């Protein structure tokens, strides 16, 4: 089955060896991988470089950087040397602007995290985040991140349509984690959607981890997602 780079497989596994073994099982079915903070001490950057340089894969480095501007800029400048595709930072405008400075002259896309898909309103209350619907807060954070120069945002599929409708979203990316094929265990995700729902709502890329890497047959699980992405249900209403 031909790869579709709308599917990003999250290599949320313990180390680079296990990640490479999974990528070899998936083969040409998957062209885009996410490497997150959990694998940073397990050889994540080395794996990112190997998958990119030796296997021709696209790489999404999910670091969710958050610090003072000078530190974020320096960190992004260093990471940009690895010739990766996507990098996440927190969606605060000052963080986004610093990240864009660090990525200047490179093809690295800076994606701003709006509200994590593992959080709901109760979690925002506990973190002293202002009252309001989660979807409204996500859309407002997305708009501010776009104004600060973000190439795209990370948001759940439940908010993708609202973000896609923003004038600021024209030409920008929407990447949606928290994707669960029908019948999958929700795990630690709260604001979820199926692959087809996410794309139909306006997502450019979907991120799927556990439903693929924890499946008895990861290749078959990836093929099922690819088939759903190719289905009529995954078409955007006005596409």
N, C-alpha and C positions, 0 to 999 in steps of 0.2 A: 504494500500500500504506500502511495506517495505521501511524503511529509507535508504538513500544512503548518507554516510557522505561526499561525494564530495559536497553536497549542504550545505552551511552554511547560515542560516537565520539571517540577521542583525536585532536585536531588537532595532531599532532606534525609540523608543517610549519614552514618557515623563518620566516614572518612573517604578520602579520594579513591582508594582502592575499590571500595564498595560502589562508589559513584561511577567509576569507569566500567566496572562489571555490568552495572545496570544499563549504561549507555550502549555497551556492546550488545546486550540482549535486545534493546530497542532498535538498534541499527539505523537503517535509512528511514524508519517510520517517524522519527523525531529529529527535528533540525534545530531546536531551541531549548536551552536548559537554564534553570535558575539555580544559583548556588548562594546559599544564605549564611547568616551569621553562625549558625550551629555547626557548620563545617569549616569555619575559618581556621581553627586550630587542628583540623584533621586533613590539612593539605588542600583546602578549597581553592586558593589562588593558583596553585600548581595545576589542579584539575581544570580550572577555568582556562588556563593557558594551553593545556594539552588538548582539550576538546576544541578550542578555537583554532589553534595553529596546525594540529596534526589531523583533526577529523572534520574541519570545516564547519563546525557548529556555531550557532549564534549563542551568546552568553549574556544572561541577566544576573548581575551581581546585586544581591539583595542585602545591603548593609544597613539601610535605614539610618544614615548618618545624622547626628544631631549634636551640635556643639557651637561654640562661638564661631563667627564667620571666618576668621583667619585659619582656625583649625580645620574647618570643613573644606575650605578652599585648598589647603595644603594636602589634605587626605585625598580629595578628588583628583588633584593634579597628579599625585602619585599613582592612583588607580587607573587613570586615563592612559597611562603608558602601556597598559596591558592590552590595548586594542579591543576592549569589550564593547558590548552593544547597549545595555541598559544598566543604570545604577540608581538605587533608591536613596532618597534623603527624606527627612521629615518635611512636612509641607509648610512649615513656617516660612513666610516670604524672605526673611533675612538669611535663612539657611539655603533656600533655593537660589537666591542671588549669588551667594558665596560659591555654591556648587557649580553654577554656570560659569563663574570666573575660572574655577579650577579646571573645567572641561574645555575651556576656550581653545579653538584650533583643532579639536578632536571630534570624531564622529559619535562619541559617547552621548547617549540620550539620558538626561536627568529626569527621573520620575519622582514626583512628590507623593508621599503617603498622606492620605486624608485622615481617615479613621480606620484603624485595623479591623479586619473582618471578624476577628474573634471577640469584638466588643459590642455591647448593646447599650441602651440608654442607662441601665443600672450601673454599668461599668463607668460610663461617662460621669454619672452623678458621684460615684466614689472618687473619681479623679478631679472633682470640682470643675468639670467642664460646664459651660453655661447651659441653661435649660433650652429645650427645643427638640424638634424631631431630628433624629440622627441623619436622615437623608438631607435635610436643610443644611445642617452643619457641614456635611460632606461636600455638598454643592458649593457652599460659600468658601470652604477651604480650597476646593479645586479652582474656583475663579481667582482667588488671591494668588495661588501658586502659579497659574497661567500668567497672570499679570506680572509676576516676578521673573518670568522667563522659563518656567518648567516646560519640558518637551512633552510631558504627559503626566498622568496621575495614576495612583493606585487606589482603587475603590471597589466596593462590592458591586456585583451585577445589579443589586436592588437599587443602586443609585446611578447606574450607568446612563439610563435614558435622561435623567434630570441633568447630568453633567453634559451629555452630548448636546442638549438643547441650549447650553450657554453660548453666547456669542464668542466668549473667550476661548471656547473649546475647538474652534475651527482650525483644522490642520494639526491638532494635538492628539496624543495617544491616550487611550483608556485601557488599563491593564487590570484584570479582575482576578484576584485570588478567591479562596472560599468556594471553589467550583467542586460540585459533587454530582457525578452521574446519578441518575435515578436509582434508588435502592442502596446507595453507598452510605456508610456510617458518617455522621456529621463530624465526628472527632471533636476538636476544640474550636470549630468554626460555628458562628451563630448567624451571620448574614450570608446565606448561601444561595446558589442557583445552579441549574444544570448548564452544561456547555452551550446548548442551543439557546436557552433563555438569555445567557450572558451576551452572546453575539447579537441576537435579535434586539437586545436592549441598547446596543451601541458599543460593546467592547471590541477593541482591536485585537487583543490577546487575552487568553485565559490561562491561568496557572493551576496546574493539577499536580499534587504530590502523592499523598498516601493512597488514593484509589488506584494509582498505577504502580508505584514502587512496592506497595504491600500486597498487591494482587498475586494469586498463585501463578498467573501467567501475565507478567507485565506487558509483553508484546501484544497479547490479545486485548488487554485492557486499553492500551493506547489505540489499537485499531478500532475499538468500539467508540472511543471519543472522536476519532477522525471521521468515522462514518456519521456520527451525529452532527459534526460540524459541516458535513457535506449535504445534510438533509434540508428540505424546504423549511423546517422549523427554525433553522439557524439564520434565515435571511432577515435583514432589517426591513421594516415595513416599507420604507421609501427607497430601498436600494434597487 
